[in-house]
Amino acid sequence: MSWTLMDIALRWLHIVFALVWIGHNYANVVKTPRFIPLRIDPDEGSEQSSDLTRRMRLEHGTFRYASLVVLASGALLLWNRGILADSLMLQGHHAVIGIGAWIGIIMVLNLWFVLWPHQKKVLGFVAAPAAERVRCSRITFLSSRTNTILSFPLIFFMAAGSHGLALF
C-alpha cells in the first residue's frame, strides 16, 4: 500500500472514530444537561438483566476503544509525515498541531484513568456500596464534561495545524 493510500486511510479512521468518541460525549451533554445524582432504590436488586448489562458494556466499550483508534491513527499520521517528535515537543510551526495532540492525549488519559474506573462502579460492572456509586456518578459527570469542553480547543488546534498557521 502506498503512503498516500495509508495517509487517506488513517485520516478516515481518525475522523470517523473521532466522531464516534466525541459524538458520544456530546450526546451525553444533550441527554443530561445538568448533574442528576444517581438514585439507588434500596428495594431494587443489585443484579441487572444480562441483556441490559451486555448492551451497556458494548456502548461504553465502543466509545472508549474509539478514543484509542483516534489517538493511534493521529500519531501514525504525524509519524508518516515525519513530524511526530516536533509536534509532541511543540517545536516550530508543528507546535500548533502538537497542542491539539496533547489535548487529545489528556482526553484519552481522562477517559481511561478517571472516567472509566468510576463509571464501572456507577453502572454496576464493579461491585461498590451505594454511597460510593453516588460519589462516582458525580466524578463521571465532571470527567465527561471535561472531555466535552476540551474537544473544542482540540478541534481548533487540529484544524489550525494545517489551515491556520498564519494565526500563529
PyMOL commands that place a pseudoatom at each C-alpha (Angstrom):
pseudoatom trace, name=CA, resn=MET, resi=1, chain=A, elem=C, hetatm=0, pos=[0.000, 0.000, 0.000]
pseudoatom trace, name=CA, resn=SER, resi=2, chain=A, elem=C, hetatm=0, pos=[1.408, 3.385, -0.927]
pseudoatom trace, name=CA, resn=TRP, resi=3, chain=A, elem=C, hetatm=0, pos=[1.952, 6.093, 1.681]
pseudoatom trace, name=CA, resn=THR, resi=4, chain=A, elem=C, hetatm=0, pos=[-0.740, 8.215, 0.007]
pseudoatom trace, name=CA, resn=LEU, resi=5, chain=A, elem=C, hetatm=0, pos=[-3.342, 5.485, 0.457]
pseudoatom trace, name=CA, resn=MET, resi=6, chain=A, elem=C, hetatm=0, pos=[-2.105, 4.927, 4.005]
pseudoatom trace, name=CA, resn=ASP, resi=7, chain=A, elem=C, hetatm=0, pos=[-2.492, 8.638, 4.716]
pseudoatom trace, name=CA, resn=ILE, resi=8, chain=A, elem=C, hetatm=0, pos=[-6.047, 8.635, 3.368]
pseudoatom trace, name=CA, resn=ALA, resi=9, chain=A, elem=C, hetatm=0, pos=[-6.974, 5.502, 5.343]
pseudoatom trace, name=CA, resn=LEU, resi=10, chain=A, elem=C, hetatm=0, pos=[-5.507, 6.937, 8.549]
pseudoatom trace, name=CA, resn=ARG, resi=11, chain=A, elem=C, hetatm=0, pos=[-7.334, 10.239, 8.038]
pseudoatom trace, name=CA, resn=TRP, resi=12, chain=A, elem=C, hetatm=0, pos=[-10.648, 8.438, 7.603]
pseudoatom trace, name=CA, resn=LEU, resi=13, chain=A, elem=C, hetatm=0, pos=[-10.017, 6.275, 10.661]
pseudoatom trace, name=CA, resn=HIS, resi=14, chain=A, elem=C, hetatm=0, pos=[-9.078, 9.371, 12.633]
pseudoatom trace, name=CA, resn=ILE, resi=15, chain=A, elem=C, hetatm=0, pos=[-12.150, 11.353, 11.577]
pseudoatom trace, name=CA, resn=VAL, resi=16, chain=A, elem=C, hetatm=0, pos=[-14.748, 8.574, 11.808]
pseudoatom trace, name=CA, resn=PHE, resi=17, chain=A, elem=C, hetatm=0, pos=[-13.639, 7.318, 15.209]
pseudoatom trace, name=CA, resn=ALA, resi=18, chain=A, elem=C, hetatm=0, pos=[-13.276, 10.892, 16.496]
pseudoatom trace, name=CA, resn=LEU, resi=19, chain=A, elem=C, hetatm=0, pos=[-16.923, 11.436, 15.547]
pseudoatom trace, name=CA, resn=VAL, resi=20, chain=A, elem=C, hetatm=0, pos=[-17.894, 8.291, 17.465]
pseudoatom trace, name=CA, resn=TRP, resi=21, chain=A, elem=C, hetatm=0, pos=[-15.871, 9.277, 20.536]
pseudoatom trace, name=CA, resn=ILE, resi=22, chain=A, elem=C, hetatm=0, pos=[-16.684, 12.986, 20.681]
pseudoatom trace, name=CA, resn=GLY, resi=23, chain=A, elem=C, hetatm=0, pos=[-20.240, 12.359, 19.485]
pseudoatom trace, name=CA, resn=HIS, resi=24, chain=A, elem=C, hetatm=0, pos=[-20.791, 10.133, 22.491]
pseudoatom trace, name=CA, resn=ASN, resi=25, chain=A, elem=C, hetatm=0, pos=[-19.613, 12.950, 24.768]
pseudoatom trace, name=CA, resn=TYR, resi=26, chain=A, elem=C, hetatm=0, pos=[-21.884, 15.485, 23.055]
pseudoatom trace, name=CA, resn=ALA, resi=27, chain=A, elem=C, hetatm=0, pos=[-24.828, 13.071, 23.246]
pseudoatom trace, name=CA, resn=ASN, resi=28, chain=A, elem=C, hetatm=0, pos=[-24.276, 12.741, 26.992]
pseudoatom trace, name=CA, resn=VAL, resi=29, chain=A, elem=C, hetatm=0, pos=[-24.381, 16.532, 27.343]
pseudoatom trace, name=CA, resn=VAL, resi=30, chain=A, elem=C, hetatm=0, pos=[-27.700, 16.632, 25.488]
pseudoatom trace, name=CA, resn=LYS, resi=31, chain=A, elem=C, hetatm=0, pos=[-29.151, 13.667, 27.429]
pseudoatom trace, name=CA, resn=THR, resi=32, chain=A, elem=C, hetatm=0, pos=[-28.130, 15.060, 30.809]
pseudoatom trace, name=CA, resn=PRO, resi=33, chain=A, elem=C, hetatm=0, pos=[-27.519, 18.817, 30.544]
pseudoatom trace, name=CA, resn=ARG, resi=34, chain=A, elem=C, hetatm=0, pos=[-27.098, 19.119, 34.312]
pseudoatom trace, name=CA, resn=PHE, resi=35, chain=A, elem=C, hetatm=0, pos=[-25.912, 16.779, 37.025]
pseudoatom trace, name=CA, resn=ILE, resi=36, chain=A, elem=C, hetatm=0, pos=[-28.581, 14.451, 38.351]
pseudoatom trace, name=CA, resn=PRO, resi=37, chain=A, elem=C, hetatm=0, pos=[-27.266, 12.418, 41.292]
pseudoatom trace, name=CA, resn=LEU, resi=38, chain=A, elem=C, hetatm=0, pos=[-27.528, 8.659, 40.977]
pseudoatom trace, name=CA, resn=ARG, resi=39, chain=A, elem=C, hetatm=0, pos=[-30.510, 7.417, 42.956]
pseudoatom trace, name=CA, resn=ILE, resi=40, chain=A, elem=C, hetatm=0, pos=[-30.299, 3.928, 44.312]
pseudoatom trace, name=CA, resn=ASP, resi=41, chain=A, elem=C, hetatm=0, pos=[-33.524, 2.250, 45.309]
pseudoatom trace, name=CA, resn=PRO, resi=42, chain=A, elem=C, hetatm=0, pos=[-32.859, 0.033, 48.333]
pseudoatom trace, name=CA, resn=ASP, resi=43, chain=A, elem=C, hetatm=0, pos=[-35.628, -2.365, 47.222]
pseudoatom trace, name=CA, resn=GLU, resi=44, chain=A, elem=C, hetatm=0, pos=[-34.074, -2.741, 43.786]
pseudoatom trace, name=CA, resn=GLY, resi=45, chain=A, elem=C, hetatm=0, pos=[-31.957, -5.820, 43.269]
pseudoatom trace, name=CA, resn=SER, resi=46, chain=A, elem=C, hetatm=0, pos=[-28.303, -5.148, 42.570]
pseudoatom trace, name=CA, resn=GLU, resi=47, chain=A, elem=C, hetatm=0, pos=[-28.272, -7.517, 39.603]
pseudoatom trace, name=CA, resn=GLN, resi=48, chain=A, elem=C, hetatm=0, pos=[-29.188, -6.056, 36.238]
pseudoatom trace, name=CA, resn=SER, resi=49, chain=A, elem=C, hetatm=0, pos=[-30.581, -8.073, 33.383]
pseudoatom trace, name=CA, resn=SER, resi=50, chain=A, elem=C, hetatm=0, pos=[-27.807, -9.674, 31.395]
pseudoatom trace, name=CA, resn=ASP, resi=51, chain=A, elem=C, hetatm=0, pos=[-29.124, -8.170, 28.135]
pseudoatom trace, name=CA, resn=LEU, resi=52, chain=A, elem=C, hetatm=0, pos=[-29.075, -4.629, 29.515]
pseudoatom trace, name=CA, resn=THR, resi=53, chain=A, elem=C, hetatm=0, pos=[-25.608, -5.154, 31.007]
pseudoatom trace, name=CA, resn=ARG, resi=54, chain=A, elem=C, hetatm=0, pos=[-24.321, -6.512, 27.692]
pseudoatom trace, name=CA, resn=ARG, resi=55, chain=A, elem=C, hetatm=0, pos=[-25.706, -3.527, 25.751]
pseudoatom trace, name=CA, resn=MET, resi=56, chain=A, elem=C, hetatm=0, pos=[-24.245, -1.044, 28.233]
pseudoatom trace, name=CA, resn=ARG, resi=57, chain=A, elem=C, hetatm=0, pos=[-20.825, -2.719, 28.040]
pseudoatom trace, name=CA, resn=LEU, resi=58, chain=A, elem=C, hetatm=0, pos=[-20.947, -2.622, 24.241]
pseudoatom trace, name=CA, resn=GLU, resi=59, chain=A, elem=C, hetatm=0, pos=[-21.892, 1.061, 24.114]
pseudoatom trace, name=CA, resn=HIS, resi=60, chain=A, elem=C, hetatm=0, pos=[-19.267, 2.160, 26.606]
pseudoatom trace, name=CA, resn=GLY, resi=61, chain=A, elem=C, hetatm=0, pos=[-16.633, -0.126, 25.081]
pseudoatom trace, name=CA, resn=THR, resi=62, chain=A, elem=C, hetatm=0, pos=[-17.262, 1.295, 21.627]
pseudoatom trace, name=CA, resn=PHE, resi=63, chain=A, elem=C, hetatm=0, pos=[-16.609, 4.885, 22.602]
pseudoatom trace, name=CA, resn=ARG, resi=64, chain=A, elem=C, hetatm=0, pos=[-13.652, 4.016, 24.844]
pseudoatom trace, name=CA, resn=TYR, resi=65, chain=A, elem=C, hetatm=0, pos=[-11.883, 1.998, 22.172]
pseudoatom trace, name=CA, resn=ALA, resi=66, chain=A, elem=C, hetatm=0, pos=[-12.717, 4.654, 19.586]
pseudoatom trace, name=CA, resn=SER, resi=67, chain=A, elem=C, hetatm=0, pos=[-10.528, 7.009, 21.620]
pseudoatom trace, name=CA, resn=LEU, resi=68, chain=A, elem=C, hetatm=0, pos=[-7.572, 4.638, 21.215]
pseudoatom trace, name=CA, resn=VAL, resi=69, chain=A, elem=C, hetatm=0, pos=[-8.128, 4.386, 17.455]
pseudoatom trace, name=CA, resn=VAL, resi=70, chain=A, elem=C, hetatm=0, pos=[-8.216, 8.196, 17.235]
pseudoatom trace, name=CA, resn=LEU, resi=71, chain=A, elem=C, hetatm=0, pos=[-5.016, 8.531, 19.258]
pseudoatom trace, name=CA, resn=ALA, resi=72, chain=A, elem=C, hetatm=0, pos=[-3.174, 5.811, 17.334]
pseudoatom trace, name=CA, resn=SER, resi=73, chain=A, elem=C, hetatm=0, pos=[-4.284, 6.999, 13.895]
pseudoatom trace, name=CA, resn=GLY, resi=74, chain=A, elem=C, hetatm=0, pos=[-3.362, 10.596, 14.749]
pseudoatom trace, name=CA, resn=ALA, resi=75, chain=A, elem=C, hetatm=0, pos=[0.078, 9.544, 15.957]
pseudoatom trace, name=CA, resn=LEU, resi=76, chain=A, elem=C, hetatm=0, pos=[0.597, 7.449, 12.826]
pseudoatom trace, name=CA, resn=LEU, resi=77, chain=A, elem=C, hetatm=0, pos=[-0.444, 10.370, 10.616]
pseudoatom trace, name=CA, resn=LEU, resi=78, chain=A, elem=C, hetatm=0, pos=[2.128, 12.622, 12.292]
pseudoatom trace, name=CA, resn=TRP, resi=79, chain=A, elem=C, hetatm=0, pos=[4.780, 9.884, 12.184]
pseudoatom trace, name=CA, resn=ASN, resi=80, chain=A, elem=C, hetatm=0, pos=[4.058, 9.211, 8.490]
pseudoatom trace, name=CA, resn=ARG, resi=81, chain=A, elem=C, hetatm=0, pos=[4.739, 12.891, 7.773]
pseudoatom trace, name=CA, resn=GLY, resi=82, chain=A, elem=C, hetatm=0, pos=[7.879, 12.880, 9.894]
pseudoatom trace, name=CA, resn=ILE, resi=83, chain=A, elem=C, hetatm=0, pos=[6.592, 15.482, 12.351]
pseudoatom trace, name=CA, resn=LEU, resi=84, chain=A, elem=C, hetatm=0, pos=[5.550, 13.375, 15.348]
pseudoatom trace, name=CA, resn=ALA, resi=85, chain=A, elem=C, hetatm=0, pos=[8.529, 14.304, 17.544]
pseudoatom trace, name=CA, resn=ASP, resi=86, chain=A, elem=C, hetatm=0, pos=[8.426, 18.010, 16.605]
pseudoatom trace, name=CA, resn=SER, resi=87, chain=A, elem=C, hetatm=0, pos=[4.684, 18.105, 17.261]
pseudoatom trace, name=CA, resn=LEU, resi=88, chain=A, elem=C, hetatm=0, pos=[4.870, 16.438, 20.651]
pseudoatom trace, name=CA, resn=MET, resi=89, chain=A, elem=C, hetatm=0, pos=[7.829, 18.602, 21.674]
pseudoatom trace, name=CA, resn=LEU, resi=90, chain=A, elem=C, hetatm=0, pos=[5.913, 21.703, 20.461]
pseudoatom trace, name=CA, resn=GLN, resi=91, chain=A, elem=C, hetatm=0, pos=[8.725, 22.794, 18.155]
pseudoatom trace, name=CA, resn=GLY, resi=92, chain=A, elem=C, hetatm=0, pos=[8.373, 25.276, 15.318]
pseudoatom trace, name=CA, resn=HIS, resi=93, chain=A, elem=C, hetatm=0, pos=[5.151, 25.554, 13.407]
pseudoatom trace, name=CA, resn=HIS, resi=94, chain=A, elem=C, hetatm=0, pos=[4.314, 21.965, 14.368]
pseudoatom trace, name=CA, resn=ALA, resi=95, chain=A, elem=C, hetatm=0, pos=[3.567, 23.239, 17.871]
pseudoatom trace, name=CA, resn=VAL, resi=96, chain=A, elem=C, hetatm=0, pos=[0.031, 24.091, 16.757]
pseudoatom trace, name=CA, resn=ILE, resi=97, chain=A, elem=C, hetatm=0, pos=[-0.891, 20.513, 15.876]
pseudoatom trace, name=CA, resn=GLY, resi=98, chain=A, elem=C, hetatm=0, pos=[1.158, 19.393, 18.880]
pseudoatom trace, name=CA, resn=ILE, resi=99, chain=A, elem=C, hetatm=0, pos=[-1.072, 21.340, 21.261]
pseudoatom trace, name=CA, resn=GLY, resi=100, chain=A, elem=C, hetatm=0, pos=[-4.056, 19.564, 19.730]
pseudoatom trace, name=CA, resn=ALA, resi=101, chain=A, elem=C, hetatm=0, pos=[-2.285, 16.220, 20.110]
pseudoatom trace, name=CA, resn=TRP, resi=102, chain=A, elem=C, hetatm=0, pos=[-1.509, 16.895, 23.785]
pseudoatom trace, name=CA, resn=ILE, resi=103, chain=A, elem=C, hetatm=0, pos=[-5.120, 17.885, 24.440]
pseudoatom trace, name=CA, resn=GLY, resi=104, chain=A, elem=C, hetatm=0, pos=[-6.168, 14.600, 22.802]
pseudoatom trace, name=CA, resn=ILE, resi=105, chain=A, elem=C, hetatm=0, pos=[-3.718, 12.651, 24.966]
pseudoatom trace, name=CA, resn=ILE, resi=106, chain=A, elem=C, hetatm=0, pos=[-5.106, 14.346, 28.089]
pseudoatom trace, name=CA, resn=MET, resi=107, chain=A, elem=C, hetatm=0, pos=[-8.629, 13.465, 26.975]
pseudoatom trace, name=CA, resn=VAL, resi=108, chain=A, elem=C, hetatm=0, pos=[-7.720, 9.793, 26.438]
pseudoatom trace, name=CA, resn=LEU, resi=109, chain=A, elem=C, hetatm=0, pos=[-5.985, 9.619, 29.826]
pseudoatom trace, name=CA, resn=ASN, resi=110, chain=A, elem=C, hetatm=0, pos=[-9.011, 11.263, 31.472]
pseudoatom trace, name=CA, resn=LEU, resi=111, chain=A, elem=C, hetatm=0, pos=[-11.313, 8.752, 29.808]
pseudoatom trace, name=CA, resn=TRP, resi=112, chain=A, elem=C, hetatm=0, pos=[-9.340, 5.628, 30.679]
pseudoatom trace, name=CA, resn=PHE, resi=113, chain=A, elem=C, hetatm=0, pos=[-7.936, 6.530, 34.103]
pseudoatom trace, name=CA, resn=VAL, resi=114, chain=A, elem=C, hetatm=0, pos=[-10.592, 8.800, 35.642]
pseudoatom trace, name=CA, resn=LEU, resi=115, chain=A, elem=C, hetatm=0, pos=[-13.950, 8.378, 33.918]
pseudoatom trace, name=CA, resn=TRP, resi=116, chain=A, elem=C, hetatm=0, pos=[-13.973, 4.664, 33.156]
pseudoatom trace, name=CA, resn=PRO, resi=117, chain=A, elem=C, hetatm=0, pos=[-12.900, 3.299, 36.588]
pseudoatom trace, name=CA, resn=HIS, resi=118, chain=A, elem=C, hetatm=0, pos=[-15.631, 5.365, 38.257]
pseudoatom trace, name=CA, resn=GLN, resi=119, chain=A, elem=C, hetatm=0, pos=[-18.210, 4.648, 35.573]
pseudoatom trace, name=CA, resn=LYS, resi=120, chain=A, elem=C, hetatm=0, pos=[-17.752, 0.902, 36.049]
pseudoatom trace, name=CA, resn=LYS, resi=121, chain=A, elem=C, hetatm=0, pos=[-18.937, 1.357, 39.636]
pseudoatom trace, name=CA, resn=VAL, resi=122, chain=A, elem=C, hetatm=0, pos=[-21.874, 3.577, 38.655]
pseudoatom trace, name=CA, resn=LEU, resi=123, chain=A, elem=C, hetatm=0, pos=[-23.078, 1.112, 36.031]
pseudoatom trace, name=CA, resn=GLY, resi=124, chain=A, elem=C, hetatm=0, pos=[-22.661, -1.858, 38.364]
pseudoatom trace, name=CA, resn=PHE, resi=125, chain=A, elem=C, hetatm=0, pos=[-19.911, -3.558, 36.359]
pseudoatom trace, name=CA, resn=VAL, resi=126, chain=A, elem=C, hetatm=0, pos=[-17.793, -3.434, 39.527]
pseudoatom trace, name=CA, resn=ALA, resi=127, chain=A, elem=C, hetatm=0, pos=[-19.367, -4.051, 42.914]
pseudoatom trace, name=CA, resn=ALA, resi=128, chain=A, elem=C, hetatm=0, pos=[-19.434, -0.910, 45.071]
pseudoatom trace, name=CA, resn=PRO, resi=129, chain=A, elem=C, hetatm=0, pos=[-21.507, 0.282, 48.014]
pseudoatom trace, name=CA, resn=ALA, resi=130, chain=A, elem=C, hetatm=0, pos=[-24.366, 2.667, 47.269]
pseudoatom trace, name=CA, resn=ALA, resi=131, chain=A, elem=C, hetatm=0, pos=[-22.568, 5.698, 48.701]
pseudoatom trace, name=CA, resn=GLU, resi=132, chain=A, elem=C, hetatm=0, pos=[-19.524, 5.003, 46.515]
pseudoatom trace, name=CA, resn=ARG, resi=133, chain=A, elem=C, hetatm=0, pos=[-21.712, 4.661, 43.413]
pseudoatom trace, name=CA, resn=VAL, resi=134, chain=A, elem=C, hetatm=0, pos=[-23.366, 8.027, 44.143]
pseudoatom trace, name=CA, resn=ARG, resi=135, chain=A, elem=C, hetatm=0, pos=[-19.936, 9.680, 44.623]
pseudoatom trace, name=CA, resn=CYS, resi=136, chain=A, elem=C, hetatm=0, pos=[-18.662, 8.118, 41.412]
pseudoatom trace, name=CA, resn=SER, resi=137, chain=A, elem=C, hetatm=0, pos=[-21.684, 9.408, 39.475]
pseudoatom trace, name=CA, resn=ARG, resi=138, chain=A, elem=C, hetatm=0, pos=[-20.542, 13.000, 40.132]
pseudoatom trace, name=CA, resn=ILE, resi=139, chain=A, elem=C, hetatm=0, pos=[-16.963, 12.196, 39.098]
pseudoatom trace, name=CA, resn=THR, resi=140, chain=A, elem=C, hetatm=0, pos=[-18.081, 10.584, 35.831]
pseudoatom trace, name=CA, resn=PHE, resi=141, chain=A, elem=C, hetatm=0, pos=[-20.329, 13.564, 35.104]
pseudoatom trace, name=CA, resn=LEU, resi=142, chain=A, elem=C, hetatm=0, pos=[-17.487, 16.055, 35.605]
pseudoatom trace, name=CA, resn=SER, resi=143, chain=A, elem=C, hetatm=0, pos=[-14.941, 13.915, 33.764]
pseudoatom trace, name=CA, resn=SER, resi=144, chain=A, elem=C, hetatm=0, pos=[-17.235, 13.539, 30.765]
pseudoatom trace, name=CA, resn=ARG, resi=145, chain=A, elem=C, hetatm=0, pos=[-17.896, 17.302, 30.739]
pseudoatom trace, name=CA, resn=THR, resi=146, chain=A, elem=C, hetatm=0, pos=[-14.161, 17.961, 30.912]
pseudoatom trace, name=CA, resn=ASN, resi=147, chain=A, elem=C, hetatm=0, pos=[-13.606, 15.911, 27.757]
pseudoatom trace, name=CA, resn=THR, resi=148, chain=A, elem=C, hetatm=0, pos=[-16.503, 17.639, 26.024]
pseudoatom trace, name=CA, resn=ILE, resi=149, chain=A, elem=C, hetatm=0, pos=[-15.096, 21.080, 26.856]
pseudoatom trace, name=CA, resn=LEU, resi=150, chain=A, elem=C, hetatm=0, pos=[-11.566, 20.066, 25.816]
pseudoatom trace, name=CA, resn=SER, resi=151, chain=A, elem=C, hetatm=0, pos=[-12.866, 18.863, 22.451]
pseudoatom trace, name=CA, resn=PHE, resi=152, chain=A, elem=C, hetatm=0, pos=[-13.471, 22.465, 21.313]
pseudoatom trace, name=CA, resn=PRO, resi=153, chain=A, elem=C, hetatm=0, pos=[-9.852, 23.669, 21.578]
pseudoatom trace, name=CA, resn=LEU, resi=154, chain=A, elem=C, hetatm=0, pos=[-8.737, 20.250, 20.316]
pseudoatom trace, name=CA, resn=ILE, resi=155, chain=A, elem=C, hetatm=0, pos=[-10.713, 20.685, 17.101]
pseudoatom trace, name=CA, resn=PHE, resi=156, chain=A, elem=C, hetatm=0, pos=[-9.450, 24.249, 16.736]
pseudoatom trace, name=CA, resn=PHE, resi=157, chain=A, elem=C, hetatm=0, pos=[-5.768, 23.308, 17.082]
pseudoatom trace, name=CA, resn=MET, resi=158, chain=A, elem=C, hetatm=0, pos=[-6.130, 20.258, 14.833]
pseudoatom trace, name=CA, resn=ALA, resi=159, chain=A, elem=C, hetatm=0, pos=[-7.680, 22.380, 12.084]
pseudoatom trace, name=CA, resn=ALA, resi=160, chain=A, elem=C, hetatm=0, pos=[-5.287, 25.281, 12.669]
pseudoatom trace, name=CA, resn=GLY, resi=161, chain=A, elem=C, hetatm=0, pos=[-2.331, 22.904, 12.346]
pseudoatom trace, name=CA, resn=SER, resi=162, chain=A, elem=C, hetatm=0, pos=[-2.837, 22.707, 8.605]
pseudoatom trace, name=CA, resn=HIS, resi=163, chain=A, elem=C, hetatm=0, pos=[-5.236, 25.537, 7.818]
pseudoatom trace, name=CA, resn=GLY, resi=164, chain=A, elem=C, hetatm=0, pos=[-4.486, 28.349, 10.220]
pseudoatom trace, name=CA, resn=LEU, resi=165, chain=A, elem=C, hetatm=0, pos=[-0.736, 28.658, 10.623]
pseudoatom trace, name=CA, resn=ALA, resi=166, chain=A, elem=C, hetatm=0, pos=[-0.948, 32.353, 9.701]
pseudoatom trace, name=CA, resn=LEU, resi=167, chain=A, elem=C, hetatm=0, pos=[-2.728, 32.863, 13.046]
pseudoatom trace, name=CA, resn=PHE, resi=168, chain=A, elem=C, hetatm=0, pos=[0.410, 31.815, 14.917]
for i in range(1, 168): cmd.bond("trace and resi %d" % i, "trace and resi %d" % (i + 1))
show_as sticks, trace
zoom trace
